[in-house]
Amino acid sequence: MNWSGIILGAAAFLLIGVFHPIVIKAEYYFGKECWWIFTIVGVAFCAASLLVENIVFASVLGVAGFSCFWSINELFHQEKRVKKGWFPSNPKRKKD
């Protein structure tokens, strides 16, 4: 049996689930200005995926990298959700 597809699907599912609260917390504490951190981490994950010989692990690293890139988009959407009142704003952070 080949478990690669199941492993990759489960990893993608878990990574998406992990990145959702990361984006919420990042926007809460740092605002959308932390987008460049997601870019650097995403590029690092994608570069690492090119260097790994194991296809499943390389795929998981690629999914993690592109999840970071998608999180950049979500940071900007999260800011709009906060402005609409759907999520709390950080009272300690300077308002934009």
N, C-alpha and C positions, 0 to 999 in steps of 0.2 A: 504494500500500500504506500501511496505517496501522500504524506501529511503536509507537504509544503504549502499548498493552497489554504488549508485550514489554519496553519500557523500564521501565515501572512494575513489572512482575513481577521483572525483574532487579534493580532498585533495592531493592525490598522484600526480596528474597533477600539482597542484599549488606548491607543495614542490619541485618537479623536476625543475620547472621553477624558483623557488627562489634560489635553490642551484647552478644553473648554474652561475649566476653572482657572487655569494659568492665565488665560487672556483676561478674565474678569478681575483677578487679583492684580495683574500687571497694570490694567487701566485704572484700577482703584488707587494703587499706590504711586504710580509713575505717570499716568496719563498716556496719551498716544505717542508721546515723545520717545518711548522706549522701543519703537518699531525697529530701530537699527540693531538692537540686540537679537531680535528674532531673525533678522537678515543674516547676521554673522553666524548664529547657531545653525540656521538652515543651510547655509553654504558649507559649514563644517560637516554637518551630517551628510550632505550630498557628496562632498569630496571624500569622506570616509567610505561611503558606499561604493565609490569607484575603486578603492584600494582593497576591499574585502573580497576574498575568493569565494566564500560560502554564499551561494545565491540567495538563500532565505534571509540571512543576516544582512546582506547587502540591500535586499529589498526593504527590509524593516528600516534600515538607516535612510533609504530614499524616501520612504513614507514619512518618517520623522522629519526629514528635511523639508519636504513639501507641506507638511503640517505646520511647520514654523512659518513658511511663506504665506500660507492661508491665514495664519494667526495675525499677520500684519493687517490684512483686510478686516479681520474681525475686531482688531483694536479700534479702528475708525468707526465701525458699526457699533461697538460697545459704547463709545463716547456718545453717539447719538441716542442709544438706549438709556444712558444715564441722564441725558438732557431731557428725555421724555418722562423721566421719573420711574422707569421700569426697574432700574437698579439704583442702589444708594450711591451718592457721591461722597468722596472723602473730604470731610470738613477741614482736615489739617493741610490739604493740598491747596496751593494758590489757584484761584479760579482763572480760567482762560479768558 
